[in-house]
């Protein structure tokens, strides 16, 4: 719950916007600010104070205890210009809240916590439970002291600048070990606990069995990702309550799916009761992994619960990210977030240069020169299969004449794939030219390196006959100079010489240039590989210097040739 406190009319107005946007997450504290802050501090996880930072600091000072337990506090100024993360930046969630509040109110987030300020991910914000010397190890990272990662299994972590060896360590482990004095333990959600229970099995018995199994196997309860059982037990109160108390989801499978899983300890009792010879082991093993604790029964007599524990491997993550046509503000926030999320970045060197400032310290950058597309795709997939978080980047949209298809042609279903769309060249150029894509349009690459020219020409002819607006990608290079004139000649068989043609070079980049000409007037020598060429349909017009294709054309207005 987020407590909202304000003292002035302007503050109250901003407060009400927040309350309206997040009705279930917020509670408004009325009355004098001092009392309101005290009450909210006691009752809420986080506070947003529409007060001066000075006033807020004075009110909070006597209330502050421990940063692990205190609520995070964000201040918003009277003008609504800044959302300041004041205390509890990481643990209290104030940094994140400052970003959220700023986005909602159109304010600027102000975050001063050191790890965020220099682009390092805080160890407590890696998305995994962290135990031990979080502050000391974070400080060591910030000060550039060597911190080593000891990962017992691969996990797709965000980037952290780990060293080979160091006096400080971050240990990724699901084992029930204690952190050393200069050590942080990260708990990956790697354990799946399969459970079975007779009707009416008490939660104490189910939970007790799970905790005992973990303890005896030396495993940390904080690494339990989920409980798994058979569909028929999806509402068994003891199992449901055990999942709730552990704070993990309960996943259930049909009996016939579980029956198909081969297990070391099948038995007749569950076969008769629910239709599978194994519930606990089969449910735990269902998504693959290593059986760490074979089926065991609770100690009660008669035993009403069974459990088994499996360690599942981390799944690598491949983000295929379009960077847009060039301008930074045409790179989407989602693309920027994925660039920060990845610990391995794969791309063409000139695209890496474009976003180098967005990459966090600790990111491994695998850049290569022109060509070598297949190899880049293979590298990205191979890194993801090792369990890393990988971003494969491309200009414009990464799926348009770019890396997404060779990469996904390589990828198997043992990795997660996330696609981030980007503004492709045709759209960037369209916005520069006016509204050339207002009706049906197609993109055609004139590169015959991978496609026979006959195929390309057939597609150009089809577009010409169908009167579709055409954008040519890869239109002309030093070694490929006859294709564009040939394609324009094919279009000229079906369109007037005066048909508008837009030529945009380096759309949205500092040296952007654009020309609006005609089919007859286009000089191919002005076109190169940094260019797209958009040819209008028979209804496209040059209106006040802008290329406009009508939304729909009324037949009687179409020119002679199109009737
Ligand atoms: N994935 C990219 C296209 C890669 S093919 C995208 O979605 O935009 C490369 C071709 O795209 C270039 O030869 C050029 O024709 C075109 N192109 C890419 N960026 C461009 C830009 N900023 N301005 C003009 N054309 C561009």
Boltz pocket constraint, residues with backbone or C-beta under 6 A from the ligand:
constraints:
  - pocket:
      binder: B
      contacts: [[A, 325], [A, 326], [A, 394], [A, 395], [A, 396], [A, 397], [A, 398], [A, 399], [A, 400], [A, 401], [A, 402], [A, 423], [A, 424], [A, 425], [A, 426], [A, 428], [A, 429], [A, 472], [A, 473], [A, 474], [A, 475], [A, 504], [A, 505], [A, 506], [A, 507], [A, 508], [A, 509], [A, 528], [A, 529], [A, 530], [A, 531], [A, 532]]
      max_distance: 6.0
